Amino acid sequence: MERENFVNLVQHMGRKLYGFAFRILRNREESEDVVQEIFLKLWGMKEKLGDIRSIEALATAMTRNYCIDLLRKNKNKYAGDIDFSRWISLAVPSPHDKMVIRESDSIIREIIEKMPESAKSVIKLHDIDGKSYEEIADATGQNINTIRVNISRARKFIRDEFNKYQYEQPGNQKVNN
């Protein structure tokens, strides 16, 4: 994985991982440290990330495990202040969270199916099948820079369409600041 792609990954997942870590740790500084540590570990394995099917799932699992390790390590430090079983149970997705993830995945797959074939093929190859840019270039005959641009545009399209879907649901209204 190249630096530019990694920076995009950090920007895409940083806030989500921080929120996840904070739900478990309830400490801003420790949550920030956890996310930074996870990104350092991911950067250390950047050569292998192209082979990972879902980097986001990997990062989330790493964050959960790191947070649980911190809670266990600091158990005596917080003795009496925290019900550890409650916090550790938060690290495991609830049935509701699992349902939301499945529903979101289904919506995203529908959005991808509506995309033009050129965008659909590269986004599927990269984000679903986990192919590297080089593998996609070999399979499609496209230039790597063209592939990057197409993937970036496809992700923006998916994000915009997904946001539209969320705001169109009853009870969900976009708030203008």
Backbone as CSV, one residue per row, in Angstrom:
resi,resn,N_x,N_y,N_z,CA_x,CA_y,CA_z,C_x,C_y,C_z
1,MET,0.854,-1.173,0.000,0.000,0.000,0.000,0.896,1.231,0.000
2,GLU,0.550,2.171,-0.839,1.337,3.393,-0.936,0.866,4.412,0.093
3,ARG,1.726,5.381,0.354,1.465,6.400,1.379,0.140,7.121,1.136
4,GLU,-0.128,7.529,-0.093,-1.360,8.264,-0.413,-2.599,7.430,-0.075
5,ASN,-2.570,6.162,-0.416,-3.700,5.277,-0.113,-3.854,5.096,1.389
6,PHE,-2.723,5.022,2.082,-2.770,4.857,3.528,-3.351,6.107,4.186
7,VAL,-2.962,7.275,3.703,-3.511,8.532,4.233,-5.024,8.553,4.031
8,ASN,-5.487,8.121,2.870,-6.938,8.041,2.616,-7.608,7.073,3.581
9,LEU,-6.949,5.965,3.833,-7.464,4.972,4.774,-7.588,5.572,6.169
10,VAL,-6.561,6.281,6.605,-6.571,6.914,7.930,-7.707,7.920,8.013
11,GLN,-7.854,8.741,6.977,-8.921,9.740,6.980,-10.296,9.084,6.980
12,HIS,-10.412,7.985,6.272,-11.703,7.290,6.174,-12.076,6.591,7.488
13,MET,-11.103,5.968,8.138,-11.418,5.127,9.286,-11.084,5.736,10.640
14,GLY,-10.298,6.789,10.683,-9.807,7.328,11.948,-10.898,7.664,12.942
15,ARG,-11.878,8.419,12.507,-12.955,8.846,13.407,-13.774,7.650,13.891
16,LYS,-14.032,6.721,12.987,-14.823,5.538,13.343,-14.097,4.682,14.384
17,LEU,-12.798,4.476,14.175,-12.021,3.680,15.133,-11.913,4.391,16.471
18,TYR,-11.756,5.707,16.435,-11.703,6.467,17.687,-13.012,6.292,18.463
19,GLY,-14.141,6.442,17.783,-15.437,6.281,18.449,-15.599,4.894,19.039
20,PHE,-15.143,3.904,18.300,-15.225,2.524,18.764,-14.360,2.335,20.009
21,ALA,-13.129,2.859,19.958,-12.225,2.743,21.107,-12.782,3.509,22.306
22,PHE,-13.352,4.668,22.053,-13.879,5.479,23.149,-15.066,4.796,23.828
23,ARG,-15.906,4.109,23.039,-17.037,3.375,23.623,-16.550,2.321,24.610
24,ILE,-15.389,1.771,24.348,-14.857,0.728,25.219,-14.096,1.335,26.394
25,LEU,-13.230,2.295,26.117,-12.317,2.814,27.138,-12.873,3.989,27.936
26,ARG,-13.741,4.768,27.329,-14.293,5.974,27.980,-13.186,6.931,28.423
27,ASN,-12.159,7.038,27.607,-11.053,7.926,27.898,-10.523,8.466,26.571
28,ARG,-10.576,9.793,26.417,-10.218,10.419,25.145,-8.760,10.157,24.773
29,GLU,-7.849,10.401,25.710,-6.427,10.253,25.411,-6.065,8.806,25.075
30,GLU,-6.569,7.880,25.873,-6.269,6.470,25.606,-6.856,6.029,24.268
31,SER,-8.050,6.513,23.949,-8.672,6.157,22.671,-7.854,6.692,21.504
32,GLU,-7.382,7.924,21.623,-6.525,8.495,20.577,-5.241,7.685,20.441
33,ASP,-4.658,7.301,21.576,-3.428,6.505,21.550,-3.659,5.147,20.894
34,VAL,-4.793,4.542,21.188,-5.109,3.240,20.597,-5.192,3.359,19.085
35,VAL,-5.919,4.361,18.607,-6.083,4.526,17.158,-4.726,4.781,16.504
36,GLN,-3.925,5.613,17.121,-2.590,5.880,16.577,-1.763,4.591,16.528
37,GLU,-1.837,3.809,17.575,-1.095,2.554,17.626,-1.576,1.580,16.540
38,ILE,-2.877,1.521,16.333,-3.429,0.632,15.298,-2.942,1.065,13.918
39,PHE,-2.949,2.369,13.647,-2.480,2.839,12.346,-0.982,2.593,12.173
40,LEU,-0.214,2.698,13.244,1.213,2.372,13.161,1.406,0.894,12.819
41,LYS,0.608,0.040,13.463,0.699,-1.397,13.168,0.285,-1.677,11.725
42,LEU,-0.780,-1.017,11.264,-1.225,-1.213,9.880,-0.157,-0.730,8.902
43,TRP,0.469,0.404,9.198,1.527,0.915,8.319,2.689,-0.082,8.278
44,GLY,2.977,-0.698,9.403,4.042,-1.697,9.449,3.756,-2.924,8.595
45,MET,2.482,-3.166,8.353,2.124,-4.314,7.519,1.561,-3.867,6.167
46,LYS,1.969,-2.674,5.718,1.427,-2.076,4.494,1.616,-2.955,3.260
47,GLU,2.675,-3.732,3.219,2.924,-4.593,2.065,1.874,-5.702,1.956
48,LYS,1.301,-6.084,3.084,0.336,-7.182,3.110,-1.108,-6.698,2.998
49,LEU,-1.346,-5.399,3.159,-2.717,-4.893,3.201,-3.472,-5.092,1.891
50,GLY,-2.758,-5.144,0.782,-3.414,-5.382,-0.503,-4.069,-6.752,-0.572
51,ASP,-3.600,-7.677,0.239,-4.148,-9.035,0.255,-5.303,-9.194,1.239
52,ILE,-5.541,-8.175,2.054,-6.594,-8.230,3.069,-7.927,-7.904,2.417
53,ARG,-8.926,-8.729,2.673,-10.251,-8.523,2.069,-10.911,-7.262,2.589
54,SER,-10.870,-7.052,3.902,-11.480,-5.858,4.494,-10.523,-5.275,5.528
55,ILE,-9.838,-4.227,5.129,-8.904,-3.562,6.035,-9.676,-2.962,7.202
56,GLU,-10.875,-2.475,6.928,-11.691,-1.880,7.995,-12.042,-2.915,9.059
57,ALA,-12.399,-4.109,8.644,-12.719,-5.167,9.606,-11.473,-5.538,10.411
58,LEU,-10.332,-5.621,9.739,-9.080,-5.924,10.425,-8.769,-4.835,11.455
59,ALA,-8.879,-3.572,11.042,-8.570,-2.458,11.943,-9.521,-2.437,13.135
60,THR,-10.785,-2.735,12.899,-11.766,-2.761,13.987,-11.440,-3.874,14.979
61,ALA,-11.108,-5.036,14.464,-10.749,-6.157,15.347,-9.477,-5.837,16.129
62,MET,-8.496,-5.233,15.461,-7.259,-4.860,16.147,-7.551,-3.835,17.254
63,THR,-8.433,-2.881,16.955,-8.794,-1.853,17.937,-9.472,-2.489,19.138
64,ARG,-10.441,-3.364,18.875,-11.147,-4.050,19.960,-10.172,-4.824,20.836
65,ASN,-9.306,-5.597,20.215,-8.358,-6.410,20.974,-7.392,-5.549,21.770
66,TYR,-6.934,-4.472,21.169,-5.999,-3.574,21.866,-6.680,-2.936,23.074
67,CYS,-7.929,-2.509,22.896,-8.684,-1.904,24.004,-8.897,-2.909,25.142
68,ILE,-9.257,-4.124,24.792,-9.466,-5.153,25.810,-8.162,-5.423,26.552
69,ASP,-7.053,-5.490,25.805,-5.745,-5.677,26.450,-5.445,-4.527,27.413
70,LEU,-5.756,-3.295,27.002,-5.543,-2.140,27.880,-6.389,-2.235,29.141
71,LEU,-7.652,-2.618,28.971,-8.526,-2.751,30.134,-7.991,-3.811,31.097
72,ARG,-7.551,-4.913,30.554,-7.012,-5.977,31.407,-5.730,-5.524,32.089
73,LYS,-4.875,-4.841,31.339,-3.601,-4.367,31.883,-3.828,-3.349,32.999
74,ASN,-4.826,-2.494,32.823,-5.083,-1.424,33.780,-6.181,-1.767,34.784
75,LYS,-6.518,-3.036,34.882,-7.617,-3.448,35.754,-7.408,-2.964,37.184
76,ASN,-6.212,-3.120,37.711,-5.935,-2.685,39.081,-5.966,-1.169,39.202
77,LYS,-5.554,-0.481,38.159,-5.533,0.979,38.160,-6.933,1.550,38.333
78,TYR,-7.931,0.880,37.758,-9.306,1.360,37.810,-10.186,0.511,38.730
79,ALA,-9.589,-0.259,39.589,-10.348,-1.179,40.437,-11.507,-0.452,41.111
80,GLY,-12.685,-0.993,40.967,-13.876,-0.433,41.584,-14.566,0.620,40.747
81,ASP,-13.868,1.218,39.788,-14.459,2.282,38.973,-15.199,1.746,37.758
82,ILE,-14.792,0.591,37.258,-15.306,0.115,35.978,-15.797,-1.326,36.116
83,ASP,-16.928,-1.595,35.507,-17.411,-2.965,35.381,-16.835,-3.502,34.066
84,PHE,-15.718,-4.238,34.148,-15.001,-4.657,32.958,-15.822,-5.568,32.060
85,SER,-16.649,-6.406,32.636,-17.452,-7.290,31.791,-18.376,-6.468,30.905
86,ARG,-18.882,-5.352,31.411,-19.755,-4.484,30.611,-18.976,-3.876,29.444
87,TRP,-17.767,-3.378,29.708,-16.990,-2.735,28.652,-16.501,-3.745,27.638
88,ILE,-16.101,-4.900,28.093,-15.646,-5.922,27.157,-16.809,-6.391,26.291
89,SER,-18.005,-6.459,26.855,-19.157,-6.860,26.049,-19.474,-5.814,24.986
90,LEU,-19.137,-4.549,25.227,-19.347,-3.515,24.213,-18.450,-3.727,23.001
91,ALA,-17.333,-4.406,23.201,-16.404,-4.633,22.109,-16.938,-5.648,21.112
92,VAL,-17.900,-6.438,21.519,-18.511,-7.422,20.640,-19.795,-6.805,20.086
93,PRO,-19.953,-6.792,18.765,-21.143,-6.164,18.201,-22.430,-6.806,18.720
94,SER,-23.388,-5.957,19.050,-24.685,-6.439,19.513,-25.471,-6.977,18.325
95,PRO,-26.556,-7.710,18.565,-27.393,-8.159,17.449,-27.885,-6.976,16.605
96,HIS,-28.193,-5.866,17.262,-28.633,-4.682,16.518,-27.509,-4.159,15.620
97,ASP,-26.283,-4.076,16.170,-25.139,-3.621,15.376,-24.908,-4.549,14.192
98,LYS,-25.025,-5.852,14.420,-24.844,-6.815,13.329,-25.902,-6.616,12.248
99,MET,-27.147,-6.351,12.671,-28.223,-6.124,11.711,-27.958,-4.858,10.893
100,VAL,-27.500,-3.795,11.555,-27.201,-2.540,10.866,-26.074,-2.754,9.862
101,ILE,-25.059,-3.510,10.246,-23.941,-3.791,9.348,-24.425,-4.577,8.128
102,ARG,-25.261,-5.607,8.354,-25.784,-6.397,7.233,-26.636,-5.536,6.310
103,GLU,-27.489,-4.696,6.900,-28.352,-3.830,6.096,-27.515,-2.825,5.299
104,SER,-26.523,-2.236,5.927,-25.654,-1.275,5.242,-24.900,-1.960,4.106
105,ASP,-24.416,-3.164,4.359,-23.713,-3.920,3.329,-24.636,-4.182,2.140
106,SER,-25.869,-4.540,2.417,-26.835,-4.805,1.358,-27.109,-3.538,0.533
107,ILE,-27.268,-2.421,1.208,-27.530,-1.154,0.520,-26.341,-0.778,-0.354
108,ILE,-25.139,-0.938,0.186,-23.932,-0.591,-0.574,-23.798,-1.480,-1.801
109,ARG,-24.099,-2.743,-1.644,-24.032,-3.653,-2.807,-25.061,-3.260,-3.876
110,GLU,-26.253,-2.824,-3.452,-27.253,-2.335,-4.414,-26.751,-1.098,-5.138
111,ILE,-26.128,-0.197,-4.407,-25.583,1.026,-5.012,-24.507,0.659,-6.028
112,ILE,-23.642,-0.275,-5.672,-22.571,-0.689,-6.584,-23.167,-1.264,-7.864
113,GLU,-24.217,-2.042,-7.747,-24.836,-2.648,-8.928,-25.410,-1.603,-9.881
114,LYS,-25.772,-0.431,-9.374,-26.345,0.638,-10.203,-25.271,1.478,-10.894
115,MET,-24.013,1.267,-10.536,-22.920,2.083,-11.076,-22.595,1.676,-12.505
116,PRO,-21.967,2.589,-13.260,-21.485,2.209,-14.593,-20.508,1.040,-14.481
117,GLU,-20.464,0.214,-15.489,-19.675,-1.021,-15.441,-18.202,-0.767,-15.136
118,SER,-17.616,0.290,-15.700,-16.185,0.542,-15.468,-15.899,0.821,-13.994
119,ALA,-16.751,1.604,-13.361,-16.566,1.907,-11.936,-16.897,0.683,-11.090
120,LYS,-17.969,-0.012,-11.468,-18.397,-1.189,-10.716,-17.306,-2.256,-10.694
121,SER,-16.677,-2.491,-11.827,-15.679,-3.563,-11.890,-14.457,-3.249,-11.031
122,VAL,-13.958,-1.993,-11.073,-12.749,-1.705,-10.287,-13.047,-1.665,-8.793
123,ILE,-14.212,-1.161,-8.405,-14.526,-1.102,-6.972,-14.727,-2.519,-6.423
124,LYS,-15.350,-3.385,-7.210,-15.516,-4.777,-6.773,-14.156,-5.478,-6.655
125,LEU,-13.321,-5.283,-7.669,-12.016,-5.933,-7.645,-11.178,-5.461,-6.457
126,HIS,-11.202,-4.167,-6.187,-10.337,-3.632,-5.126,-10.945,-3.794,-3.738
127,ASP,-12.160,-3.301,-3.538,-12.728,-3.247,-2.193,-13.458,-4.509,-1.765
128,ILE,-13.948,-5.273,-2.697,-14.658,-6.499,-2.327,-13.749,-7.721,-2.458
129,ASP,-13.056,-7.817,-3.589,-12.177,-8.967,-3.809,-10.790,-8.773,-3.206
130,GLY,-10.455,-7.532,-2.821,-9.178,-7.262,-2.181,-7.984,-7.282,-3.113
131,LYS,-8.206,-7.041,-4.394,-7.103,-7.039,-5.361,-6.294,-5.754,-5.242
132,SER,-5.000,-5.856,-5.510,-4.126,-4.681,-5.493,-4.326,-3.902,-6.790
133,TYR,-3.827,-2.674,-6.814,-3.926,-1.861,-8.036,-3.217,-2.550,-9.202
134,GLU,-2.095,-3.172,-8.917,-1.339,-3.853,-9.970,-2.139,-5.034,-10.539
135,GLU,-2.783,-5.780,-9.667,-3.598,-6.919,-10.131,-4.780,-6.431,-10.965
136,ILE,-5.374,-5.328,-10.558,-6.500,-4.769,-11.319,-6.008,-4.279,-12.676
137,ALA,-4.838,-3.635,-12.694,-4.269,-3.151,-13.955,-4.030,-4.320,-14.905
138,ASP,-3.501,-5.421,-14.378,-3.269,-6.609,-15.208,-4.580,-7.176,-15.743
139,ALA,-5.615,-7.192,-14.892,-6.898,-7.788,-15.280,-7.671,-6.908,-16.257
140,THR,-7.558,-5.586,-16.108,-8.384,-4.688,-16.930,-7.624,-4.005,-18.049
141,GLY,-6.299,-3.981,-17.948,-5.503,-3.285,-18.950,-5.485,-1.777,-18.752
142,GLN,-6.011,-1.317,-17.628,-6.035,0.119,-17.351,-4.746,0.555,-16.664
143,ASN,-4.447,1.837,-16.789,-3.317,2.460,-16.102,-3.627,2.509,-14.610
144,ILE,-2.621,2.333,-13.766,-2.831,2.322,-12.312,-3.403,3.641,-11.829
145,ASN,-2.930,4.756,-12.375,-3.472,6.065,-11.962,-4.943,6.198,-12.340
146,THR,-5.313,5.676,-13.482,-6.721,5.690,-13.897,-7.555,4.854,-12.935
147,ILE,-7.013,3.732,-12.528,-7.713,2.858,-11.577,-7.915,3.597,-10.252
148,ARG,-6.882,4.266,-9.782,-7.002,5.015,-8.524,-8.085,6.083,-8.612
149,VAL,-8.090,6.806,-9.705,-9.099,7.852,-9.899,-10.495,7.227,-9.941
150,ASN,-10.636,6.134,-10.680,-11.945,5.469,-10.776,-12.421,4.936,-9.426
151,ILE,-11.506,4.387,-8.642,-11.876,3.882,-7.322,-12.272,5.038,-6.419
152,SER,-11.523,6.117,-6.469,-11.846,7.289,-5.651,-13.224,7.838,-6.018
153,ARG,-13.496,7.958,-7.302,-14.808,8.455,-7.754,-15.924,7.490,-7.372
154,ALA,-15.652,6.197,-7.506,-16.661,5.201,-7.154,-16.975,5.255,-5.663
155,ARG,-15.951,5.401,-4.833,-16.184,5.493,-3.386,-16.993,6.739,-3.043
156,LYS,-16.682,7.851,-3.699,-17.437,9.087,-3.461,-18.901,8.886,-3.869
157,PHE,-19.111,8.255,-5.014,-20.473,7.992,-5.474,-21.216,7.120,-4.461
158,ILE,-20.566,6.068,-3.996,-21.189,5.169,-3.017,-21.511,5.926,-1.739
159,ARG,-20.548,6.707,-1.253,-20.755,7.482,-0.032,-21.934,8.451,-0.189
160,ASP,-21.974,9.176,-1.310,-23.059,10.134,-1.544,-24.416,9.444,-1.637
161,GLU,-24.467,8.343,-2.364,-25.732,7.616,-2.514,-26.174,6.994,-1.185
162,PHE,-25.221,6.484,-0.419,-25.545,5.897,0.876,-26.087,6.974,1.817
163,ASN,-25.453,8.146,1.799,-25.939,9.252,2.627,-27.342,9.675,2.207
164,LYS,-27.597,9.721,0.909,-28.952,10.044,0.430,-29.951,9.027,0.965
165,TYR,-29.583,7.760,0.895,-30.460,6.703,1.369,-30.773,6.889,2.849
166,GLN,-29.726,7.179,3.633,-29.926,7.346,5.074,-30.851,8.515,5.376
167,TYR,-30.694,9.623,4.659,-31.504,10.805,4.936,-32.923,10.670,4.405
168,GLU,-33.151,9.749,3.477,-34.494,9.537,2.937,-35.338,8.650,3.829
169,GLN,-34.708,7.974,4.796,-35.453,7.093,5.684,-36.318,7.911,6.639
170,PRO,-37.511,7.416,6.971,-38.376,8.139,7.905,-37.660,8.383,9.233
171,GLY,-37.790,9.607,9.737,-37.183,9.948,11.017,-35.762,10.451,10.900
172,ASN,-35.142,10.292,9.733,-33.776,10.785,9.543,-33.823,12.059,8.726
173,GLN,-33.351,13.124,9.300,-33.332,14.392,8.603,-31.943,14.956,8.652
174,LYS,-31.531,15.528,7.533,-30.229,16.151,7.480,-30.286,17.451,8.252
175,VAL,-29.313,17.660,9.121,-29.263,18.860,9.941,-28.315,19.842,9.279
176,ASN,-28.803,21.044,9.022,-27.961,22.097,8.465,-27.439,22.952,9.589
177,ASN,-26.124,23.090,9.628,-25.517,23.920,10.681,-25.345,25.327,10.203
